[in-house]
Amino acid sequence: MSKVNREDALAYHLEGKPGKIEVIPTKMVSTQHDLALAYSPGVAEPCKEIHADKDNAYKYTAKGNLVGVISNGTAVLGLGNIGPDASKPVMEGKGVLFKKFAGIDVFDIEIDSTDPEEFIRIVKSLEPTFGGINLEDIKAPESFKIEVALKEQMNIPVMHDDQHGTAIISAAALLNALEITGRKIEEVKMVMSGAGAAAIACAKLYIALGLKIDNIVMLDREGVIHPGRNDLDIYKAQFVTTRSIRTLAEAMEGADVFVGLSAANVLAPELVKTMAPDPIIFALANPDPEISYDVAMATRDDLIMATGRSDHPNQVNNVLGFPYIFRGALDVRATEINEAMKLAAVRALAALAKEPVPDVVLKAYSDTTINFGRTYLIPKPLDTRLITTISPAVAQAAMESGVARKQITDWEAYEHELRERIGIDQKLMTRITNQAKKDPKTVVFTEADNYKILKAAQIVKEQRIAQPILLGNRERIEAIIAENKMDLQGATIIDPFLEDAKRAEYAELLFQKRQRKGLTLFDAERLMRDRNYFGSMMLNSGEADALISGLTRDYSKTIVPALQAVGVEEGVNKVAGMYIILSQREPLFFADTTVNLNPTADELVDIIGLTARAVRFFDTEPRVAMLSYSNFGSVRGEVPDKSAEAVRKAKQRYPGLLLDGEMQANTALNRNLLREHYPFSELAEKGANTLVFPNLASGNIAYKVLQEIGGAEVIGPVLMGMRKPVHILQLGSSIREIVNIVSIAVVDAQNYNNQHI
């Protein structure tokens, strides 16, 4: 076994800087030396360090960013006790949300035991593995006992999200609803339908915010919880009402707030009418609430309502809480998630709803009317500010309440780290897809006799992203659909070879466009047998809103028909292509990667302008670097000189654009390098997110190397400058990549008269 240096071995298992959250990196294991560092004998060094001080596990392992999502499957969604095996998809899904929204790694663990004591013992024994425990889908009252015991016995954050997640999100909505209606929480009369884990947790948190316990009437399946009942456990007994109320009807009369965590349709419209003025109803049973939204809103016009559903305003969604609460708790190595941390999350969430809603959120939901008020009590799940609002509030509360083992002193740096940790702009395609669904457009696919195209067409149709028009031989298309059991019923199939009249019509139109550019009518008639020309003329004539092609043909052979039949937009001399690289840090935009072979300085100026506009289309402010193999004149040559000239002219044409160069690619992306060696650069503060390459070879090579070797997810190419939305696929694109491009094309079509790519 080879010998290794102790410092090298420790460094291999550690990447962290003073004052920053430590992150365990991905390391290459490509040599015997790497293997010796990663495992034996190198791994012995961090083992010894951790043996000397257990807290070093946070330093040398992934423990500090690892949460266990643990269930026994006794209360899964609305399905009840379906067992640990059947609960696994839910736990895995919870792990996806942790990772997506907070950058937290998850192991899901399903325990085959309904004995609380055994469950507690098993979870307690896992403490060395995890930085936190998210208990999930455990039935009451066992869930209360389990959580209390684990919080007492474990020295890491433990939270039963079914209880506290719902409590935190609904509490934020409640505070804002009370503010809008001019109420004080200590004066509110509340009815709670449901007495399970979530309901009791909600009640306790509302009480912590000032609600008087005497003003709560709680009901379970047997009715009102009152002193005359002898079937109450210790948890329900806390909420015995002292008022002479025995029915839901009696409880609802004059009530200010109804909170439902029970079952569908338990609240009749007649009872809503008896509530106090400006009543507040949180009907949170899912998927069918205690009273439907439409029925409730039709009953009273002064009502404020929230549900658990995404298709109505004010969705009480736990994803607004748990990822960010655990993120804040982990980042200060909290020993628990205590009341102060929960209340901090409530207040941070409530306050965020009062802030002006960013354009990126308005666009994601295709709603420019989102403002704090009756239909917007809490932020939307895709609001990118959630992590930088809730996690710092939770972390600070942990520090102030004495449960944090690590202090954060530079809050600005912490906020930046939160953004980098999750790659906050990974939500880019989610926003685009959601926007596409708001107003689906017709998209013509010119290569519809291909499985990938048809599968993508099925997806965009099912998800209501687009209405596909499929070009090709009908028999072949229908055979592929049948063979692969696809559902494309309702999609339009057109075989250009059978459309004599249309081909003649389109040929005449193309001839009129190109007759002074060497095209005869005979040529135009011949070209109309090419599906790319036929589809392009459909787009040109307004019979489709966007065109997708290029999966099976070279880019150059695909773009020419579009350029001739559709053309470029007014004022554009040359189109250009851009790829989006979804890096860990933030999206990167590469141009020109597909069209212009060796653009001149003036053409690069056009490309810079097109690219900056396209980057803004994706709700990102461009920070543009003009690339070469030189840094600010360090080397003379045709490429550096051309690039420098392009920067000079572009700054004159686009004075508000953050642009600099010419510079090397690593310089553009490395803020520290820029600050140290080129502090005068306009990009020194944040680095570049948009790279314009001096020629097609360099841009094309760069994105393909990143895609194949770097493992980056690549979206594109996005064709910029066309008169109407035309997007040409990368040869051999995956189904996911095709769906992404279709979503972009639909939004491009939606914005055709406004922010066109």
DRENDO-585479 format. One line per 8 residues: number of its first residue (from 1); for each residue y negated, x negated, z negated of C-alpha. Coordinates in Angstrom, 2 decimals. Layout:
residues N
NUM	Y,X,Z; ...
//
This chain:
residues 757
1	0.00,0.00,0.00; -3.37,-1.45,0.98; -5.91,-2.27,-1.69; -9.18,-0.37,-1.77; -12.53,-1.09,-3.31; -13.23,1.16,-6.32; -16.77,1.92,-5.20; -15.55,2.83,-1.71
9	-12.92,5.14,-3.18; -15.45,6.94,-5.36; -17.94,7.16,-2.50; -15.25,8.73,-0.31; -14.90,11.59,-2.77; -18.60,12.01,-3.39; -21.63,12.88,-1.39; -24.67,13.76,-3.43
17	-28.24,12.66,-4.01; -30.25,12.72,-7.24; -31.96,16.04,-7.73; -29.87,17.78,-5.10; -26.84,20.00,-5.25; -23.76,17.89,-4.60; -21.72,18.84,-1.56; -18.21,17.64,-0.83
25	-18.32,16.53,2.80; -15.73,16.60,5.52; -14.47,13.04,5.98; -12.72,11.48,8.93; -9.17,10.32,8.19; -8.43,8.20,11.21; -7.30,4.84,9.83; -4.95,3.51,7.17
33	-8.01,2.56,5.14; -9.33,6.14,5.31; -5.95,7.45,4.18; -5.86,4.99,1.30; -9.30,6.19,0.20; -8.50,9.88,0.58; -5.17,9.72,-1.20; -3.18,6.93,-2.82
41	-4.37,4.52,-4.13; -8.05,5.46,-3.63; -7.75,8.92,-5.12; -6.76,7.35,-8.44; -10.36,6.28,-9.06; -11.89,9.79,-9.18; -8.82,10.93,-11.15; -9.63,8.37,-13.83
49	-13.30,9.36,-13.82; -12.41,13.01,-14.33; -9.89,12.13,-17.06; -12.69,10.36,-18.90; -15.08,13.31,-18.45; -13.88,16.68,-17.15; -17.34,17.48,-15.81; -16.81,14.76,-13.22
57	-14.57,17.27,-11.43; -17.82,18.83,-10.20; -18.90,15.42,-8.94; -15.81,14.25,-7.11; -14.10,17.51,-6.01; -14.94,20.85,-4.40; -14.67,22.72,-7.72; -18.41,23.35,-7.96
65	-18.46,25.37,-4.75; -15.15,27.18,-5.16; -14.71,30.75,-6.41; -11.44,32.53,-7.07; -11.38,36.13,-5.85; -8.61,37.60,-8.00; -6.99,41.04,-8.12; -3.80,42.81,-9.07
73	-4.40,45.59,-6.55; -4.58,48.42,-9.08; -7.84,49.96,-7.79; -8.36,48.90,-4.18; -11.34,50.52,-2.44; -10.66,54.25,-2.49; -6.94,53.67,-1.99; -6.02,53.37,-5.65
81	-3.11,51.34,-7.00; -1.60,49.94,-3.79; -0.42,46.68,-5.29; -1.34,43.01,-4.90; 0.18,42.51,-1.44; -1.80,45.36,0.08; -4.97,44.18,-1.65; -4.94,40.81,0.10
89	-6.95,41.85,3.19; -9.75,43.07,0.92; -9.74,39.83,-1.06; -9.77,37.75,2.12; -12.65,39.86,3.40; -14.53,39.23,0.19; -14.02,35.52,0.79; -15.58,35.84,4.24
97	-18.68,37.46,2.72; -18.99,34.73,0.09; -18.88,32.09,2.81; -21.12,33.85,5.31; -23.89,34.85,2.96; -23.86,32.09,0.35; -21.82,29.19,1.74; -19.28,29.52,-1.08
105	-15.64,28.58,-0.51; -12.99,31.02,-1.78; -9.32,31.08,-2.64; -8.08,34.65,-2.90; -5.33,35.13,-5.46; -3.29,38.30,-5.78; -1.43,38.56,-9.08; 1.71,40.67,-9.38
113	1.11,41.94,-12.88; -0.36,45.10,-14.39; -0.08,43.74,-17.94; -3.62,42.80,-19.02; -2.44,40.08,-21.38; -0.32,38.39,-18.72; -3.13,38.74,-16.17; -5.60,37.13,-18.60
121	-3.22,34.26,-19.31; -2.66,33.55,-15.61; -6.35,33.59,-14.69; -7.31,31.50,-17.73; -4.82,28.85,-16.64; -6.63,28.51,-13.30; -9.90,27.31,-14.85; -9.43,23.67,-13.75
129	-9.38,24.81,-10.11; -12.46,26.99,-9.85; -16.20,26.90,-10.43; -16.25,30.68,-10.88; -14.04,33.80,-10.94; -14.76,37.05,-9.09; -12.49,39.78,-10.43; -11.90,42.53,-7.90
137	-10.26,45.96,-7.63; -8.74,46.16,-11.12; -8.49,49.64,-12.58; -10.26,50.77,-15.72; -9.90,50.56,-18.64; -7.84,47.38,-18.19; -10.68,45.82,-16.18; -12.97,45.96,-19.23
145	-10.46,44.21,-21.46; -9.66,41.59,-18.84; -13.25,40.70,-18.10; -14.29,40.51,-21.76; -11.33,38.30,-22.64; -11.83,35.93,-19.71; -15.56,35.60,-20.38; -14.76,34.66,-23.97
153	-11.96,32.22,-23.10; -13.30,30.55,-19.95; -16.18,28.13,-19.59; -17.07,29.15,-16.02; -18.81,32.24,-14.60; -16.60,35.35,-14.55; -17.73,38.66,-13.07; -15.95,41.89,-12.17
161	-17.97,42.77,-9.09; -16.81,46.38,-8.92; -18.66,46.90,-12.19; -21.64,44.60,-12.14; -22.32,44.32,-8.42; -22.82,48.06,-8.10; -24.81,48.10,-11.33; -27.19,45.36,-10.20
169	-27.88,46.76,-6.73; -28.27,50.36,-7.90; -30.49,49.23,-10.79; -32.88,47.55,-8.36; -32.98,50.73,-6.28; -33.53,52.79,-9.43; -36.50,50.70,-10.59; -38.18,51.10,-7.23
177	-37.41,54.81,-6.97; -38.91,55.36,-10.41; -42.02,53.40,-9.41; -42.46,55.48,-6.25; -42.16,58.75,-8.21; -44.40,57.54,-11.03; -41.79,57.67,-13.78; -41.10,55.42,-16.76
185	-37.44,54.53,-17.21; -37.47,55.26,-20.94; -38.45,58.89,-20.22; -35.89,59.56,-17.49; -33.09,62.09,-17.88; -29.97,60.95,-16.01; -26.67,62.56,-15.03; -23.77,60.22,-14.22
193	-20.78,61.62,-12.36; -17.96,59.19,-13.03; -16.95,57.22,-16.09; -14.99,54.35,-14.59; -15.75,50.66,-14.61; -18.69,50.86,-12.19; -20.28,53.88,-13.88; -20.11,52.37,-17.36
201	-21.46,49.03,-16.12; -24.31,50.86,-14.38; -25.16,52.82,-17.51; -25.20,49.68,-19.66; -27.46,47.85,-17.24; -29.84,50.81,-16.96; -30.00,50.88,-20.75; -30.83,47.16,-20.76
209	-33.73,48.01,-18.44; -35.04,50.64,-20.88; -33.13,53.87,-20.22; -32.37,55.69,-23.47; -28.67,56.32,-24.05; -29.52,59.77,-25.46; -30.94,60.68,-22.06; -27.63,60.09,-20.25
217	-25.08,62.80,-19.63; -21.85,61.26,-18.30; -18.96,63.18,-16.75; -15.41,62.18,-15.90; -12.60,64.19,-14.26; -12.35,66.39,-17.36; -16.03,67.19,-17.45; -18.92,66.21,-19.73
225	-18.22,63.48,-22.26; -19.08,65.29,-25.50; -18.17,65.03,-29.19; -15.54,67.77,-29.03; -13.19,65.78,-26.78; -10.26,63.87,-28.26; -9.15,62.12,-25.06; -11.88,59.46,-24.86
233	-11.21,55.72,-24.89; -13.60,53.35,-26.64; -15.51,52.71,-23.41; -16.26,56.34,-22.62; -16.89,57.16,-26.26; -20.06,55.07,-26.16; -21.60,57.73,-23.94; -20.88,60.91,-25.84
241	-23.91,63.15,-25.38; -25.61,64.57,-28.45; -27.08,67.40,-26.37; -25.46,70.84,-26.17; -24.29,70.36,-22.60; -20.79,71.14,-21.41; -21.04,71.57,-17.63; -22.45,69.71,-14.65
249	-24.71,72.67,-13.91; -26.22,72.46,-17.39; -26.65,68.68,-17.08; -28.40,68.91,-13.70; -31.03,71.37,-14.83; -34.29,69.42,-15.13; -32.56,66.05,-14.56; -34.63,63.28,-12.97
257	-31.75,61.17,-11.69; -28.17,61.79,-10.56; -25.90,58.76,-10.16; -22.52,59.48,-8.58; -19.64,57.03,-8.83; -16.86,59.56,-8.63; -15.61,61.61,-5.67; -16.75,63.39,-2.54
265	-18.60,66.69,-2.64; -18.73,67.19,-6.40; -22.45,67.97,-6.30; -23.39,71.36,-4.85; -26.77,71.85,-3.13; -27.57,74.65,-5.56; -27.49,72.16,-8.44; -29.83,69.77,-6.63
273	-32.38,72.57,-6.49; -32.45,72.74,-10.31; -33.44,69.10,-10.76; -36.94,67.98,-11.76; -39.63,67.38,-9.12; -39.12,64.26,-6.97; -35.45,63.98,-7.92; -33.51,60.77,-7.38
281	-29.89,61.00,-6.19; -27.61,58.01,-5.84; -24.42,59.44,-4.31; -22.33,56.26,-4.16; -18.78,57.48,-3.61; -17.59,55.83,-0.40; -17.03,56.69,2.38; -17.77,60.32,1.44
289	-20.51,60.72,-1.17; -20.81,63.27,-3.96; -23.14,65.20,-1.66; -23.70,64.37,1.97; -27.01,62.81,2.89; -27.91,65.46,5.44; -27.10,68.33,3.10; -29.04,66.83,0.21
297	-32.12,66.04,2.31; -32.06,69.54,3.76; -31.96,70.99,0.25; -35.20,69.42,-0.96; -38.02,67.65,0.84; -39.14,65.72,-2.26; -35.77,64.00,-2.73; -35.15,60.23,-2.82
305	-31.56,59.42,-1.97; -29.26,56.40,-1.75; -25.62,56.22,-0.71; -22.96,53.58,-0.17; -23.02,54.15,3.58; -24.66,51.93,6.18; -25.61,54.85,8.44; -28.16,56.24,5.98
313	-31.22,54.73,4.28; -30.96,52.91,0.97; -27.38,51.64,1.20; -26.22,50.35,-2.18; -24.12,47.49,-0.86; -22.64,44.91,-3.23; -23.11,42.18,-0.62; -26.78,42.26,-1.64
321	-25.71,40.76,-4.96; -22.46,38.92,-5.58; -22.80,36.05,-3.05; -26.26,35.12,-4.30; -25.49,35.65,-7.99; -22.52,33.29,-7.83; -24.54,30.85,-5.71; -27.21,30.59,-8.41
329	-24.61,30.40,-11.20; -22.62,27.65,-9.47; -25.68,25.59,-8.63; -26.61,25.16,-12.29; -22.96,25.06,-13.42; -23.45,28.10,-15.62; -20.79,28.73,-18.23; -21.06,32.49,-17.68
337	-22.93,35.23,-15.85; -24.83,36.81,-18.70; -27.13,39.79,-19.08; -30.25,37.73,-18.43; -28.86,36.56,-15.09; -27.95,40.10,-14.05; -31.40,41.40,-14.97; -33.00,38.53,-13.08
345	-31.02,39.53,-10.00; -32.10,43.17,-10.42; -35.78,42.31,-10.66; -35.66,39.79,-7.81; -33.96,42.31,-5.54; -36.41,45.07,-6.47; -39.40,42.79,-5.91; -38.16,41.62,-2.51
353	-38.13,45.20,-1.23; -41.88,45.36,-1.85; -42.60,42.32,0.29; -43.57,42.75,3.96; -40.39,42.97,6.03; -40.06,40.01,8.44; -39.89,40.62,12.17; -36.38,39.17,12.25
361	-35.17,42.02,9.99; -37.07,44.66,11.94; -35.47,43.40,15.13; -32.01,43.22,13.59; -32.19,46.92,12.77; -34.39,47.87,15.75; -36.76,49.63,13.39; -40.42,48.68,13.17
369	-41.06,51.28,10.44; -39.21,49.58,7.57; -41.61,49.45,4.64; -41.27,49.85,0.89; -40.95,53.54,0.15; -38.57,56.45,-0.19; -36.27,55.31,2.60; -36.47,51.59,1.79
377	-35.82,50.97,-1.91; -33.80,47.76,-1.54; -33.61,45.05,1.15; -31.26,45.20,4.10; -28.02,43.14,3.96; -29.11,40.96,6.93; -32.39,39.97,5.27; -32.29,36.18,5.33
385	-34.59,35.99,2.29; -31.93,37.29,-0.09; -30.39,33.91,-0.84; -33.73,32.22,-1.45; -34.88,35.10,-3.66; -31.88,36.04,-5.80; -30.08,32.71,-6.24; -33.12,30.86,-7.65
393	-33.88,33.80,-9.98; -30.30,33.76,-11.27; -30.28,29.99,-11.64; -33.57,30.03,-13.53; -32.35,32.80,-15.85; -29.21,30.78,-16.57; -31.34,27.77,-17.48; -33.72,29.77,-19.66
401	-30.88,31.58,-21.46; -29.10,28.32,-22.26; -25.90,28.74,-20.23; -26.76,26.21,-17.50; -25.19,22.75,-17.67; -27.36,21.43,-14.87; -31.10,21.72,-14.40; -33.00,22.36,-11.19
409	-36.47,20.85,-11.26; -37.56,20.88,-7.62; -37.41,24.53,-6.63; -38.84,23.95,-3.18; -36.09,21.45,-2.44; -33.53,23.89,-3.85; -34.72,26.63,-1.52; -34.43,24.27,1.42
417	-30.91,23.36,0.30; -29.91,27.01,0.12; -30.98,27.49,3.71; -29.16,24.38,4.86; -26.04,25.14,2.86; -25.28,28.39,4.66; -26.99,27.60,7.95; -29.16,30.65,7.42
425	-29.62,31.15,11.15; -25.89,31.59,11.66; -26.91,35.22,11.49; -28.55,34.79,14.89; -25.79,36.50,16.88; -25.35,39.20,14.23; -28.99,40.12,14.63; -28.73,40.09,18.42
433	-25.56,42.21,18.42; -27.01,44.76,16.00; -30.10,45.04,18.15; -27.98,45.50,21.28; -26.12,48.39,19.64; -29.36,50.27,19.07; -29.88,50.79,22.80; -26.81,49.85,24.89
441	-27.45,49.03,28.54; -25.28,49.05,31.66; -23.92,45.60,32.42; -22.22,44.77,35.71; -19.29,42.34,35.52; -18.66,40.75,38.91; -15.27,39.24,37.96; -13.55,42.31,36.57
449	-10.11,41.35,37.91; -9.82,38.90,35.02; -8.17,39.55,31.65; -10.93,37.88,29.60; -13.65,39.85,31.33; -11.81,43.12,30.85; -11.07,42.40,27.21; -14.71,41.52,26.59
457	-15.73,44.69,28.45; -13.45,46.72,26.18; -14.99,45.13,23.08; -18.59,45.71,24.13; -17.76,49.28,25.10; -15.92,50.04,21.84; -18.65,48.45,19.75; -21.31,50.28,21.75
465	-23.03,47.08,22.76; -22.98,47.88,26.48; -21.62,50.23,29.10; -19.61,48.09,31.54; -19.56,48.38,35.32; -16.49,46.58,36.66; -16.52,45.09,40.16; -13.26,44.28,41.94
473	-10.11,45.72,43.41; -9.46,48.95,41.53; -5.65,48.69,41.65; -5.68,45.15,40.32; -8.17,45.99,37.57; -6.21,49.06,36.49; -2.98,47.06,36.53; -4.44,44.43,34.16
481	-5.78,47.19,31.91; -2.37,48.91,31.80; -0.41,45.69,31.36; -2.51,44.66,28.36; -2.83,48.19,26.93; -6.60,48.12,27.03; -8.80,51.17,26.61; -11.57,51.15,29.19
489	-11.63,54.86,29.81; -15.08,55.88,30.96; -15.99,52.45,32.33; -17.17,52.49,35.94; -14.97,50.60,38.43; -16.43,49.77,41.84; -14.62,48.03,44.71; -17.34,46.64,47.01
497	-14.89,46.51,49.91; -14.60,50.31,49.79; -18.32,50.95,49.45; -19.35,50.80,53.10; -22.54,52.80,52.69; -23.68,50.83,49.67; -22.90,47.52,51.31; -24.98,48.53,54.31
505	-27.84,49.67,52.08; -27.78,46.46,50.03; -27.45,44.30,53.15; -30.62,45.84,54.58; -32.47,45.23,51.32; -31.30,41.62,51.17; -32.23,41.12,54.81; -35.76,42.36,54.08
513	-36.00,39.87,51.21; -34.60,36.87,53.10; -35.33,37.45,56.78; -38.01,34.75,56.84; -35.73,32.34,55.01; -33.08,32.07,57.70; -30.95,35.09,56.76; -29.89,37.51,59.50
521	-28.77,41.08,58.98; -25.27,40.01,60.05; -25.32,37.31,57.34; -26.50,39.86,54.77; -23.70,42.28,55.70; -21.16,39.48,55.33; -22.58,38.40,51.96; -22.32,41.93,50.57
529	-18.53,41.49,50.52; -19.13,38.87,47.82; -19.12,40.59,44.43; -21.86,38.30,43.12; -24.19,39.44,45.90; -23.11,43.07,45.54; -23.62,42.99,41.75; -26.95,41.20,42.09
537	-28.18,43.88,44.47; -27.06,46.57,42.01; -29.26,44.89,39.43; -32.10,44.43,41.88; -31.94,48.13,42.80; -31.94,49.34,39.19; -28.36,50.60,39.27; -27.46,48.21,36.44
545	-29.55,46.72,33.65; -27.97,43.25,33.50; -25.42,41.09,35.31; -22.70,38.82,33.93; -20.77,36.37,36.11; -19.55,32.79,36.34; -16.28,32.81,34.39; -14.16,31.71,37.35
553	-16.67,30.13,39.73; -18.87,27.06,39.63; -22.33,27.64,38.23; -24.08,26.70,41.47; -22.02,29.18,43.49; -22.83,31.92,41.01; -26.55,31.38,40.59; -27.44,31.30,44.28
561	-26.64,35.00,44.93; -28.69,35.98,41.87; -31.64,33.83,42.94; -31.58,35.27,46.46; -30.95,38.91,45.56; -32.81,39.26,42.25; -35.21,36.34,42.30; -37.36,34.69,39.66
569	-40.03,36.41,37.65; -43.63,36.25,38.75; -45.33,32.99,37.83; -42.07,31.05,37.43; -41.43,28.22,39.88; -37.92,27.31,38.77; -35.38,28.89,36.48; -33.66,26.85,33.79
577	-30.61,27.07,31.54; -30.35,26.78,27.77; -27.46,26.50,25.33; -27.60,27.44,21.65; -25.70,25.08,19.37; -24.85,26.71,16.03; -25.03,23.66,13.79; -24.47,23.65,10.03
585	-28.18,23.16,9.43; -29.78,25.56,11.89; -29.41,26.67,15.51; -30.33,24.00,18.05; -31.55,24.90,21.52; -30.72,22.58,24.45; -32.44,22.78,27.88; -32.13,22.30,30.82
593	-28.36,22.11,30.73; -27.31,24.02,33.83; -29.79,24.22,36.71; -32.28,21.46,37.50; -30.71,18.19,38.59; -33.57,15.76,38.10; -36.77,17.65,37.38; -40.18,16.10,37.89
601	-42.73,15.85,35.06; -44.39,19.06,36.27; -41.04,20.84,36.43; -40.25,19.65,32.91; -43.52,21.26,31.79; -42.25,24.57,33.23; -38.90,24.07,31.52; -40.60,23.38,28.19
609	-42.54,26.64,28.49; -39.49,28.71,29.48; -37.42,27.19,26.68; -40.07,27.78,24.01; -40.31,31.43,25.06; -36.51,31.80,24.97; -36.28,30.25,21.51; -38.84,32.77,20.25
617	-36.69,35.50,21.81; -34.04,34.46,19.26; -36.53,34.92,16.40; -36.99,31.19,15.89; -40.20,29.21,16.10; -39.56,26.32,18.51; -40.05,22.71,17.40; -39.67,20.94,20.72
625	-38.68,17.33,21.36; -38.87,15.90,24.88; -35.96,13.47,25.04; -35.37,10.13,26.71; -33.77,6.80,25.81; -37.08,5.56,24.40; -39.16,6.37,21.32; -42.85,6.91,22.02
633	-43.10,4.23,24.69; -40.80,1.66,23.10; -39.11,1.18,26.48; -40.69,1.64,29.90; -38.83,3.21,32.78; -38.67,6.18,35.09; -37.19,8.57,32.51; -39.44,7.63,29.54
641	-42.55,7.65,31.73; -41.65,11.04,33.25; -40.90,12.51,29.84; -44.11,11.20,28.29; -46.13,12.63,31.17; -44.41,16.00,30.73; -45.35,16.03,27.03; -48.98,15.21,27.81
649	-49.26,18.01,30.37; -47.29,20.52,28.30; -49.59,20.04,25.31; -52.50,20.94,27.55; -50.76,24.03,28.95; -49.23,25.20,25.63; -51.72,24.13,22.94; -50.09,26.14,20.15
657	-46.60,24.74,20.73; -45.13,22.26,18.24; -44.07,19.56,20.71; -43.67,15.82,20.70; -41.97,12.99,22.56; -40.71,11.24,24.39; -38.06,10.30,21.86; -34.36,9.66,21.40
665	-32.10,12.52,20.33; -31.24,11.11,16.90; -34.93,10.51,16.22; -35.74,14.11,17.09; -33.11,15.52,14.73; -33.47,13.07,11.83; -36.46,14.00,9.70; -36.09,10.94,7.50
673	-36.11,8.64,10.52; -39.19,10.34,11.89; -41.04,10.16,8.58; -40.17,6.54,8.01; -40.84,5.10,11.46; -42.98,7.68,13.25; -45.03,9.50,10.57; -47.67,10.34,13.19
681	-45.23,12.63,15.03; -45.89,16.36,14.96; -42.17,16.79,14.26; -42.06,14.42,11.27; -42.15,17.22,8.69; -39.23,19.36,9.89; -37.66,17.60,12.86; -36.85,19.32,16.13
689	-34.75,22.39,16.74; -35.32,22.47,20.51; -34.31,19.57,22.74; -35.49,19.33,26.34; -33.48,16.81,28.34; -34.97,14.73,31.15; -32.23,15.61,33.62; -29.22,17.84,34.07
697	-26.66,15.08,33.48; -27.89,14.21,29.98; -28.26,17.83,28.85; -24.93,18.97,30.24; -23.06,16.00,28.79; -24.68,16.37,25.39; -23.77,19.99,24.78; -20.21,19.55,26.08
705	-19.60,16.54,23.84; -20.88,18.49,20.84; -18.71,21.44,21.75; -15.49,19.50,22.28; -15.76,16.63,19.79; -18.29,17.90,17.29; -16.60,21.29,16.99; -19.93,23.10,17.20
713	-20.01,26.73,18.26; -21.94,26.99,21.50; -23.60,30.12,22.87; -24.66,30.21,26.47; -25.73,29.35,28.94; -28.83,31.51,28.70; -30.54,31.69,32.09; -34.31,31.63,31.73
721	-36.95,32.82,34.16; -35.07,35.41,36.23; -36.89,38.55,37.32; -34.17,40.70,35.73; -31.47,39.86,33.17; -28.86,37.65,34.83; -26.60,35.53,32.62; -24.01,33.17,34.00
729	-21.01,32.27,31.91; -19.67,28.83,31.26; -16.57,28.22,33.39; -13.58,29.31,31.29; -15.61,30.95,28.49; -13.70,32.55,25.63; -13.75,36.30,25.06; -16.03,35.80,22.06
737	-18.43,33.74,24.16; -18.48,36.46,26.82; -19.25,39.14,24.21; -22.07,36.97,22.85; -23.61,36.60,26.30; -23.31,40.34,26.94; -25.15,41.04,23.67; -27.90,38.63,24.70
745	-28.08,40.24,28.16; -28.41,43.73,26.65; -31.24,42.69,24.33; -32.82,40.86,27.25; -32.67,44.14,29.19; -34.11,46.07,26.24; -37.05,43.69,26.18; -37.39,43.54,29.95
753	-41.05,44.58,29.92; -41.88,42.71,26.74; -40.28,39.51,25.46; -38.03,38.80,28.45; -36.06,35.54,28.29
//
